[in-house]
Amino acid sequence: MALENLRGTLDEAQAVMEERLGAFWPEVGLILGSGLGPLAERIADPVFVPFGEVPGMGVSTANGHVGRFVAGTVGDRRLRPIPSRPTSV
């Protein structure tokens, strides 16, 4: 992928995430590996963004991976964990 194409894709992905998350700005980002996915279930007021809706992400093809970003709060912290790593291709 040429650098200008990558930059365009990143700009598009950022625009989608900003549109979906609004003014929410996470303090912490996490990648939840095997066994940690249930943490995403404890997030208050979650906003879900499927990987397939974000330019350049594709969809998760791994069995058991939910394939989406989630944002919300746990306690007093604003989080954006990824319940599974993007597994595609």
Rosetta constraint file for C-alpha pairs under 8 A:
AtomPair CA 1 CA 5 HARMONIC 6.29 0.50
AtomPair CA 1 CA 6 HARMONIC 6.34 0.50
AtomPair CA 2 CA 6 HARMONIC 6.26 0.50
AtomPair CA 3 CA 7 HARMONIC 6.15 0.50
AtomPair CA 4 CA 8 HARMONIC 6.16 0.50
AtomPair CA 5 CA 9 HARMONIC 6.14 0.50
AtomPair CA 6 CA 10 HARMONIC 6.11 0.50
AtomPair CA 7 CA 11 HARMONIC 6.11 0.50
AtomPair CA 8 CA 12 HARMONIC 6.18 0.50
AtomPair CA 9 CA 13 HARMONIC 6.10 0.50
AtomPair CA 9 CA 55 HARMONIC 6.05 0.50
AtomPair CA 9 CA 56 HARMONIC 6.16 0.50
AtomPair CA 10 CA 14 HARMONIC 6.07 0.50
AtomPair CA 10 CA 55 HARMONIC 7.54 0.50
AtomPair CA 10 CA 56 HARMONIC 7.59 0.50
AtomPair CA 11 CA 15 HARMONIC 6.21 0.50
AtomPair CA 12 CA 16 HARMONIC 6.31 0.50
AtomPair CA 12 CA 54 HARMONIC 7.86 0.50
AtomPair CA 12 CA 55 HARMONIC 6.21 0.50
AtomPair CA 13 CA 17 HARMONIC 6.27 0.50
AtomPair CA 13 CA 54 HARMONIC 5.24 0.50
AtomPair CA 13 CA 55 HARMONIC 4.99 0.50
AtomPair CA 13 CA 56 HARMONIC 7.15 0.50
AtomPair CA 14 CA 18 HARMONIC 6.06 0.50
AtomPair CA 15 CA 19 HARMONIC 6.03 0.50
AtomPair CA 16 CA 20 HARMONIC 6.17 0.50
AtomPair CA 16 CA 53 HARMONIC 7.81 0.50
AtomPair CA 16 CA 54 HARMONIC 6.29 0.50
AtomPair CA 16 CA 55 HARMONIC 7.94 0.50
AtomPair CA 17 CA 21 HARMONIC 5.85 0.50
AtomPair CA 17 CA 49 HARMONIC 7.73 0.50
AtomPair CA 17 CA 54 HARMONIC 7.36 0.50
AtomPair CA 18 CA 22 HARMONIC 5.43 0.50
AtomPair CA 18 CA 23 HARMONIC 7.61 0.50
AtomPair CA 20 CA 47 HARMONIC 7.77 0.50
AtomPair CA 20 CA 49 HARMONIC 7.21 0.50
AtomPair CA 21 CA 25 HARMONIC 7.86 0.50
AtomPair CA 21 CA 47 HARMONIC 7.01 0.50
AtomPair CA 21 CA 71 HARMONIC 7.64 0.50
AtomPair CA 25 CA 78 HARMONIC 7.20 0.50
AtomPair CA 26 CA 71 HARMONIC 7.48 0.50
AtomPair CA 26 CA 72 HARMONIC 7.96 0.50
AtomPair CA 26 CA 77 HARMONIC 7.93 0.50
AtomPair CA 26 CA 78 HARMONIC 4.75 0.50
AtomPair CA 26 CA 79 HARMONIC 4.97 0.50
AtomPair CA 26 CA 80 HARMONIC 5.83 0.50
AtomPair CA 27 CA 77 HARMONIC 6.65 0.50
AtomPair CA 27 CA 78 HARMONIC 5.29 0.50
AtomPair CA 27 CA 79 HARMONIC 6.00 0.50
AtomPair CA 28 CA 77 HARMONIC 7.50 0.50
AtomPair CA 28 CA 78 HARMONIC 6.51 0.50
AtomPair CA 28 CA 79 HARMONIC 4.89 0.50
AtomPair CA 28 CA 80 HARMONIC 6.34 0.50
AtomPair CA 28 CA 81 HARMONIC 7.78 0.50
AtomPair CA 29 CA 79 HARMONIC 5.85 0.50
AtomPair CA 29 CA 80 HARMONIC 4.85 0.50
AtomPair CA 29 CA 81 HARMONIC 5.27 0.50
AtomPair CA 29 CA 82 HARMONIC 7.76 0.50
AtomPair CA 30 CA 79 HARMONIC 7.66 0.50
AtomPair CA 30 CA 80 HARMONIC 6.50 0.50
AtomPair CA 30 CA 81 HARMONIC 4.28 0.50
AtomPair CA 30 CA 82 HARMONIC 6.10 0.50
AtomPair CA 31 CA 81 HARMONIC 5.62 0.50
AtomPair CA 31 CA 82 HARMONIC 4.84 0.50
AtomPair CA 31 CA 83 HARMONIC 6.40 0.50
AtomPair CA 31 CA 84 HARMONIC 6.56 0.50
AtomPair CA 31 CA 85 HARMONIC 6.62 0.50
AtomPair CA 32 CA 36 HARMONIC 5.17 0.50
AtomPair CA 32 CA 37 HARMONIC 5.71 0.50
AtomPair CA 32 CA 39 HARMONIC 7.99 0.50
AtomPair CA 32 CA 81 HARMONIC 6.61 0.50
AtomPair CA 32 CA 82 HARMONIC 5.90 0.50
AtomPair CA 32 CA 83 HARMONIC 4.93 0.50
AtomPair CA 32 CA 84 HARMONIC 5.71 0.50
AtomPair CA 32 CA 85 HARMONIC 7.51 0.50
AtomPair CA 33 CA 37 HARMONIC 6.86 0.50
AtomPair CA 33 CA 83 HARMONIC 7.20 0.50
AtomPair CA 33 CA 84 HARMONIC 6.07 0.50
AtomPair CA 33 CA 85 HARMONIC 7.29 0.50
AtomPair CA 34 CA 84 HARMONIC 7.83 0.50
AtomPair CA 36 CA 83 HARMONIC 7.57 0.50
AtomPair CA 37 CA 41 HARMONIC 7.58 0.50
AtomPair CA 37 CA 83 HARMONIC 5.08 0.50
AtomPair CA 37 CA 84 HARMONIC 7.11 0.50
AtomPair CA 38 CA 42 HARMONIC 7.12 0.50
AtomPair CA 39 CA 43 HARMONIC 7.15 0.50
AtomPair CA 40 CA 70 HARMONIC 7.19 0.50
AtomPair CA 40 CA 81 HARMONIC 7.05 0.50
AtomPair CA 40 CA 83 HARMONIC 6.37 0.50
AtomPair CA 42 CA 74 HARMONIC 6.92 0.50
AtomPair CA 43 CA 71 HARMONIC 7.63 0.50
AtomPair CA 43 CA 72 HARMONIC 5.57 0.50
AtomPair CA 43 CA 73 HARMONIC 5.39 0.50
AtomPair CA 43 CA 74 HARMONIC 5.34 0.50
AtomPair CA 44 CA 72 HARMONIC 5.65 0.50
AtomPair CA 44 CA 73 HARMONIC 5.17 0.50
AtomPair CA 44 CA 74 HARMONIC 6.26 0.50
AtomPair CA 45 CA 72 HARMONIC 5.60 0.50
AtomPair CA 45 CA 73 HARMONIC 7.01 0.50
AtomPair CA 46 CA 70 HARMONIC 6.26 0.50
AtomPair CA 46 CA 71 HARMONIC 5.49 0.50
AtomPair CA 46 CA 72 HARMONIC 4.68 0.50
AtomPair CA 46 CA 73 HARMONIC 7.56 0.50
AtomPair CA 47 CA 70 HARMONIC 5.49 0.50
AtomPair CA 47 CA 71 HARMONIC 5.21 0.50
AtomPair CA 47 CA 72 HARMONIC 6.45 0.50
AtomPair CA 48 CA 68 HARMONIC 6.49 0.50
AtomPair CA 48 CA 69 HARMONIC 5.71 0.50
AtomPair CA 48 CA 70 HARMONIC 4.51 0.50
AtomPair CA 48 CA 71 HARMONIC 6.68 0.50
AtomPair CA 49 CA 53 HARMONIC 6.89 0.50
AtomPair CA 49 CA 54 HARMONIC 7.76 0.50
AtomPair CA 49 CA 68 HARMONIC 5.39 0.50
AtomPair CA 49 CA 69 HARMONIC 5.02 0.50
AtomPair CA 49 CA 70 HARMONIC 6.28 0.50
AtomPair CA 50 CA 54 HARMONIC 7.24 0.50
AtomPair CA 50 CA 59 HARMONIC 7.90 0.50
AtomPair CA 50 CA 67 HARMONIC 6.05 0.50
AtomPair CA 50 CA 68 HARMONIC 3.93 0.50
AtomPair CA 50 CA 69 HARMONIC 6.10 0.50
AtomPair CA 51 CA 57 HARMONIC 5.51 0.50
AtomPair CA 51 CA 58 HARMONIC 6.07 0.50
AtomPair CA 51 CA 59 HARMONIC 5.53 0.50
AtomPair CA 51 CA 60 HARMONIC 7.33 0.50
AtomPair CA 51 CA 67 HARMONIC 5.62 0.50
AtomPair CA 51 CA 68 HARMONIC 4.85 0.50
AtomPair CA 51 CA 69 HARMONIC 6.70 0.50
AtomPair CA 51 CA 86 HARMONIC 7.66 0.50
AtomPair CA 52 CA 57 HARMONIC 6.15 0.50
AtomPair CA 52 CA 58 HARMONIC 4.93 0.50
AtomPair CA 52 CA 59 HARMONIC 4.88 0.50
AtomPair CA 52 CA 68 HARMONIC 8.00 0.50
AtomPair CA 53 CA 57 HARMONIC 7.85 0.50
AtomPair CA 54 CA 58 HARMONIC 7.57 0.50
AtomPair CA 57 CA 86 HARMONIC 7.30 0.50
AtomPair CA 58 CA 86 HARMONIC 7.88 0.50
AtomPair CA 58 CA 88 HARMONIC 6.75 0.50
AtomPair CA 59 CA 67 HARMONIC 6.30 0.50
AtomPair CA 59 CA 86 HARMONIC 7.17 0.50
AtomPair CA 59 CA 87 HARMONIC 7.38 0.50
AtomPair CA 59 CA 88 HARMONIC 6.09 0.50
AtomPair CA 60 CA 65 HARMONIC 6.61 0.50
AtomPair CA 60 CA 66 HARMONIC 7.24 0.50
AtomPair CA 60 CA 67 HARMONIC 4.88 0.50
AtomPair CA 60 CA 86 HARMONIC 5.52 0.50
AtomPair CA 60 CA 87 HARMONIC 4.80 0.50
AtomPair CA 60 CA 88 HARMONIC 5.09 0.50
AtomPair CA 61 CA 65 HARMONIC 7.52 0.50
AtomPair CA 61 CA 87 HARMONIC 5.88 0.50
AtomPair CA 61 CA 88 HARMONIC 5.24 0.50
AtomPair CA 61 CA 89 HARMONIC 7.70 0.50
AtomPair CA 62 CA 87 HARMONIC 5.86 0.50
AtomPair CA 62 CA 88 HARMONIC 7.22 0.50
AtomPair CA 65 CA 83 HARMONIC 7.46 0.50
AtomPair CA 65 CA 84 HARMONIC 5.59 0.50
AtomPair CA 65 CA 85 HARMONIC 7.91 0.50
AtomPair CA 66 CA 83 HARMONIC 6.88 0.50
AtomPair CA 66 CA 84 HARMONIC 6.67 0.50
AtomPair CA 67 CA 83 HARMONIC 7.35 0.50
AtomPair CA 67 CA 84 HARMONIC 6.31 0.50
AtomPair CA 67 CA 85 HARMONIC 7.61 0.50
AtomPair CA 67 CA 86 HARMONIC 6.58 0.50
AtomPair CA 68 CA 82 HARMONIC 6.75 0.50
AtomPair CA 68 CA 83 HARMONIC 6.97 0.50
AtomPair CA 68 CA 84 HARMONIC 7.62 0.50
AtomPair CA 69 CA 80 HARMONIC 7.10 0.50
AtomPair CA 69 CA 81 HARMONIC 6.71 0.50
AtomPair CA 69 CA 82 HARMONIC 5.02 0.50
AtomPair CA 69 CA 83 HARMONIC 6.88 0.50
AtomPair CA 70 CA 80 HARMONIC 5.75 0.50
AtomPair CA 70 CA 81 HARMONIC 6.05 0.50
AtomPair CA 70 CA 82 HARMONIC 6.38 0.50
AtomPair CA 70 CA 83 HARMONIC 7.50 0.50
AtomPair CA 71 CA 78 HARMONIC 7.53 0.50
AtomPair CA 71 CA 79 HARMONIC 5.71 0.50
AtomPair CA 71 CA 80 HARMONIC 4.30 0.50
AtomPair CA 71 CA 81 HARMONIC 6.67 0.50
AtomPair CA 72 CA 78 HARMONIC 5.77 0.50
AtomPair CA 72 CA 79 HARMONIC 5.58 0.50
AtomPair CA 72 CA 80 HARMONIC 6.62 0.50
AtomPair CA 73 CA 77 HARMONIC 5.47 0.50
AtomPair CA 73 CA 78 HARMONIC 4.50 0.50
AtomPair CA 73 CA 79 HARMONIC 5.62 0.50
AtomPair CA 74 CA 78 HARMONIC 6.74 0.50
AtomPair CA 74 CA 79 HARMONIC 7.08 0.50
